Amino acid sequence: MFLKTLLEVSTLFKIEVHGYCLMDNHYHLLLKTPYPNLSKVMRHLSSLYTLRFNRATNRDGPLFRGRYKAILIEVNTYLLRVSRYIHLNPIEAKIVEHPVNFHWSSYKEYMGVRQSSWMHTSFIMDFFKAEKNYDEFISEGIDLETSNFYNRSQLAPVIGKAKFIVDKIRNLKNEYKVSTQSDVNLIKKLLNIDDIAVAVINYFNITMKELKFSGKNNHSARLLAMYLIRNMAQASHQKISEDFTGIKRVSVSAALIKCRRWIDTDLDAKEQYLRLVQIIEESQNGI
């Protein structure tokens, strides 16, 4: 049930699953998020799985304790080590003697024992000549540095060389530095409000004036623009009310909540939102 939910969520939010391990009281996911949506991904995964689990077991209430922990990985140096750490969890817990014997991890996909169309194994496997080489790498065991990192009582938000960590933290605005402890996506560079607005008016084929002034014909565009600007540019409610004529600061929160519910319940709205996120991200990356 968890893997089925993970498949649905990864498809909906366009994330890449590069590894997983489901243990008795916790799980590990190795994810790549092309869009800055990790918080939404994890919130959706947790709430949807909890709902399904509660329904299947005739129970009620929360299932997970606390918030997920996100750790940004420096690919060239630490990605393979983290992948090994994840796949060796059941061995460290003395559940099985070899990871290929554990059903609830992605190791079977990496060894070609099981096929899953939604699993991304090629990126990591490209570092090795053959499956047996990855198996040999796994058999070396968890290295001391990675073991020490994950055994800390307070996990750091980034795993990498000193320069990588300093560069990522330096790119954050001061008010968001503390938040790296809970959401790695805040490390991403915040987008420009005007760039988001331009993407919306081009998508809906309206003018900037039509977007900024309230009207029946541009209601969807305005709502999505405000929501995108809040999420992708971290604009304040005051800033949004100043940019969009006809909405007071105290009303911005209600408008954002309305948009979130609209996206969650209307397939067309969700598709429009995800397409706009893609367009905006691609324009930032020069695609």
C-alpha positions as CSV (number, residue, x, y, z in Angstrom):
1,M,0.0,0.0,0.0
2,F,2.8,2.4,0.8
3,L,4.7,1.7,-2.4
4,K,1.5,2.1,-4.4
5,T,0.9,5.4,-2.8
6,L,4.6,6.4,-3.4
7,L,4.1,5.5,-7.1
8,E,1.0,7.7,-7.4
9,V,2.6,10.6,-5.6
10,S,5.8,10.4,-7.6
11,T,3.8,10.5,-10.8
12,L,1.6,13.3,-9.7
13,F,4.4,15.6,-8.5
14,K,7.0,14.5,-11.1
15,I,9.6,13.4,-8.6
16,E,12.2,10.7,-9.2
17,V,12.5,7.8,-6.7
18,H,16.1,6.5,-6.7
19,G,15.9,4.3,-3.7
20,Y,13.7,3.2,-0.7
21,C,13.8,1.0,2.3
22,L,10.7,0.4,4.4
23,M,11.5,-0.7,8.0
24,D,9.1,-1.6,10.8
25,N,9.0,1.9,12.4
26,H,10.5,4.2,9.8
27,Y,11.4,4.4,6.1
28,H,14.1,6.0,3.9
29,L,13.5,7.5,0.5
30,L,16.2,8.6,-1.9
31,L,14.4,11.3,-4.1
32,K,15.3,13.8,-6.7
33,T,12.9,16.7,-7.0
34,P,13.2,18.6,-10.3
35,Y,10.7,21.1,-8.9
36,P,10.8,22.8,-5.5
37,N,7.9,20.8,-4.1
38,L,9.3,18.4,-1.5
39,S,7.1,19.7,1.2
40,K,4.0,19.1,-0.9
41,V,5.2,15.7,-1.9
42,M,5.8,14.5,1.6
43,R,2.6,16.1,3.0
44,H,0.6,14.3,0.3
45,L,2.4,11.0,0.8
46,S,2.0,11.0,4.5
47,S,-1.7,12.1,4.6
48,L,-2.8,9.8,1.8
49,Y,-1.0,6.7,3.2
50,T,-2.3,7.5,6.7
51,L,-5.8,7.7,5.3
52,R,-5.5,4.4,3.5
53,F,-3.8,2.6,6.4
54,N,-6.4,3.8,8.9
55,R,-9.2,2.7,6.6
56,A,-7.7,-0.7,6.0
57,T,-7.0,-1.3,9.7
58,N,-10.2,0.4,11.1
59,R,-8.2,2.9,13.1
60,D,-8.1,6.7,13.4
61,G,-5.6,9.4,14.1
62,P,-2.0,10.2,13.0
63,L,0.3,7.4,11.9
64,F,3.7,9.1,11.8
65,R,5.5,10.8,14.7
66,G,6.8,14.2,13.8
67,R,7.9,15.7,10.5
68,Y,10.0,14.0,7.9
69,K,13.7,14.8,7.8
70,A,15.1,16.1,4.5
71,I,18.9,15.9,3.8
72,L,20.4,17.5,0.7
73,I,23.1,15.2,-0.8
74,E,26.2,16.2,-2.7
75,V,26.0,13.8,-5.6
76,N,29.5,13.3,-6.7
77,T,30.9,12.4,-3.3
78,Y,28.0,11.1,-1.1
79,L,25.2,9.8,-3.3
80,L,26.5,6.3,-3.5
81,R,27.3,6.2,0.2
82,V,23.8,7.2,1.1
83,S,22.3,4.6,-1.3
84,R,24.4,2.0,0.4
85,Y,23.4,3.2,3.8
86,I,19.7,2.9,2.8
87,H,20.0,-0.6,1.4
88,L,22.0,-1.9,4.4
89,N,19.3,-0.8,6.9
90,P,17.8,-4.3,7.2
91,I,21.2,-5.9,7.6
92,E,22.2,-3.4,10.3
93,A,18.9,-4.4,12.0
94,K,19.8,-8.1,11.6
95,I,16.6,-8.8,9.7
96,V,18.3,-10.5,6.8
97,E,21.9,-11.4,6.0
98,H,22.0,-9.8,2.5
99,P,19.9,-6.9,1.2
100,V,18.7,-8.9,-1.8
101,N,16.7,-11.1,0.6
102,F,14.8,-8.1,2.0
103,H,11.6,-7.6,0.1
104,W,10.8,-4.0,1.2
105,S,13.7,-2.1,-0.4
106,S,14.8,-1.1,-3.9
107,Y,17.8,-3.4,-3.8
108,K,16.0,-6.0,-5.9
109,E,15.5,-3.4,-8.6
110,Y,19.2,-2.6,-8.6
111,M,20.1,-6.2,-8.9
112,G,17.6,-6.8,-11.7
113,V,15.7,-9.3,-9.6
114,R,12.5,-7.2,-9.7
115,Q,11.3,-4.7,-12.4
116,S,9.6,-1.4,-11.4
117,S,8.9,1.0,-14.2
118,W,8.8,4.0,-11.7
119,M,12.2,3.3,-10.1
120,H,15.2,5.3,-11.3
121,T,18.2,3.0,-11.0
122,S,20.2,4.0,-14.0
123,F,21.7,7.2,-12.5
124,I,23.4,5.3,-9.7
125,M,24.2,2.2,-11.7
126,D,26.0,4.3,-14.3
127,F,28.7,4.7,-11.7
128,F,29.3,0.9,-12.0
129,K,30.2,-1.4,-14.9
130,A,27.8,-4.1,-13.8
131,E,25.2,-5.1,-11.2
132,K,27.8,-7.2,-9.4
133,N,30.0,-4.2,-8.9
134,Y,27.2,-2.4,-7.1
135,D,26.7,-5.6,-5.0
136,E,30.4,-5.6,-4.2
137,F,30.2,-1.9,-3.2
138,I,27.3,-2.7,-0.9
139,S,29.2,-5.6,0.7
140,E,31.9,-3.3,1.8
141,G,29.5,-2.0,4.5
142,I,28.6,1.4,5.6
143,D,31.6,3.7,5.8
144,L,32.5,5.4,9.1
145,E,31.8,9.0,7.9
146,T,28.3,8.1,6.7
147,S,27.6,6.0,9.8
148,N,28.7,8.9,12.1
149,F,26.5,11.3,10.1
150,Y,23.3,9.3,10.5
151,N,24.0,8.4,14.1
152,R,24.0,12.0,15.3
153,S,21.1,12.9,17.6
154,Q,20.5,16.0,15.5
155,L,20.8,15.3,11.8
156,A,22.4,18.0,9.6
157,P,20.3,19.3,6.6
158,V,23.2,18.8,4.1
159,I,25.7,15.9,3.6
160,G,28.7,16.9,1.5
161,K,32.1,18.4,1.5
162,A,32.7,21.6,3.5
163,K,32.6,23.8,0.4
164,F,29.4,22.3,-0.9
165,I,27.7,22.9,2.5
166,V,29.0,26.4,2.8
167,D,27.9,27.3,-0.8
168,K,24.4,26.0,-0.2
169,I,23.9,27.8,3.1
170,R,25.4,31.0,1.6
171,N,22.7,31.0,-1.1
172,L,19.9,31.2,1.5
173,K,18.4,34.4,2.6
174,N,19.0,34.9,6.4
175,E,15.3,34.4,7.3
176,Y,15.4,30.9,5.7
177,K,18.6,29.5,7.0
178,V,17.1,27.9,10.1
179,S,14.4,26.3,7.9
180,T,17.0,24.1,6.2
181,Q,16.7,21.8,9.2
182,S,13.2,20.9,8.1
183,D,13.0,21.4,4.4
184,V,15.8,21.1,1.9
185,N,13.9,22.8,-0.8
186,L,14.5,26.2,0.8
187,I,18.1,25.8,-0.4
188,K,16.8,26.4,-3.9
189,K,17.2,30.0,-5.1
190,L,13.9,32.0,-4.7
191,L,12.4,33.0,-8.0
192,N,11.6,36.5,-9.2
193,I,8.0,37.7,-8.8
194,D,7.9,39.3,-12.2
195,D,9.2,36.1,-13.9
196,I,6.3,34.1,-12.4
197,A,3.8,36.8,-13.4
198,V,5.0,36.8,-17.0
199,A,4.8,33.0,-17.2
200,V,1.2,33.1,-16.0
201,I,0.0,35.9,-18.4
202,N,1.7,34.0,-21.3
203,Y,0.1,30.8,-20.3
204,F,-3.4,32.3,-20.0
205,N,-2.9,34.7,-22.9
206,I,-3.8,37.8,-20.9
207,T,-2.1,41.1,-20.2
208,M,-0.3,42.1,-17.1
209,K,-3.0,44.7,-16.4
210,E,-5.7,42.0,-16.6
211,L,-3.7,39.8,-14.2
212,K,-3.2,42.5,-11.6
213,F,-6.8,43.8,-11.6
214,S,-9.7,41.6,-10.4
215,G,-12.2,40.4,-12.9
216,K,-14.4,37.4,-13.7
217,N,-12.5,36.4,-16.8
218,N,-9.1,36.2,-15.1
219,H,-10.0,34.7,-11.8
220,S,-8.2,31.4,-12.3
221,A,-5.1,33.2,-13.5
222,R,-5.0,35.6,-10.6
223,L,-5.5,32.8,-8.1
224,L,-2.8,30.6,-9.5
225,A,-0.4,33.6,-9.9
226,M,-0.8,34.6,-6.2
227,Y,-0.3,30.9,-5.2
228,L,2.8,30.5,-7.3
229,I,4.3,33.8,-6.2
230,R,3.8,32.9,-2.5
231,N,5.3,29.4,-2.9
232,M,8.1,29.9,-5.4
233,A,9.1,33.5,-4.5
234,Q,8.2,33.4,-0.9
235,A,6.4,36.7,-1.3
236,S,4.7,38.1,1.9
237,H,1.0,38.5,2.1
238,Q,1.5,42.3,2.2
239,K,3.6,42.1,-1.1
240,I,0.9,40.1,-2.8
241,S,-1.8,42.5,-1.8
242,E,0.2,45.4,-3.1
243,D,0.8,43.7,-6.4
244,F,-2.7,42.5,-7.0
245,T,-5.3,45.2,-7.0
246,G,-8.6,44.5,-5.1
247,I,-7.3,42.1,-2.5
248,K,-6.4,43.2,1.1
249,R,-3.5,41.7,3.0
250,V,-5.9,40.1,5.5
251,S,-7.7,38.3,2.6
252,V,-4.6,36.9,1.0
253,S,-4.4,33.9,3.3
254,A,-8.0,32.9,2.5
255,A,-7.3,33.2,-1.2
256,L,-4.2,31.0,-1.0
257,I,-6.1,28.3,1.0
258,K,-8.9,28.5,-1.6
259,C,-6.4,27.9,-4.4
260,R,-4.8,25.0,-2.6
261,R,-8.1,23.3,-2.2
262,W,-9.0,24.0,-5.8
263,I,-5.8,22.4,-7.0
264,D,-6.3,19.4,-4.7
265,T,-9.9,18.8,-5.9
266,D,-9.9,19.9,-9.6
267,L,-7.9,17.9,-12.1
268,D,-7.8,20.8,-14.6
269,A,-6.5,23.2,-11.9
270,K,-3.9,20.7,-10.9
271,E,-2.7,20.2,-14.4
272,Q,-2.5,24.0,-14.9
273,Y,-0.6,24.5,-11.7
274,L,1.9,21.7,-12.5
275,R,2.4,22.9,-16.1
276,L,3.0,26.5,-14.9
277,V,5.6,25.2,-12.3
278,Q,7.3,23.4,-15.1
279,I,7.3,26.4,-17.4
280,I,8.7,28.7,-14.7
281,E,11.4,26.2,-13.7
282,E,12.5,25.7,-17.3
283,S,12.7,29.4,-17.9
284,Q,15.0,29.7,-14.9
285,N,17.2,27.0,-16.2
286,G,17.4,28.4,-19.7
287,I,15.5,25.5,-21.3
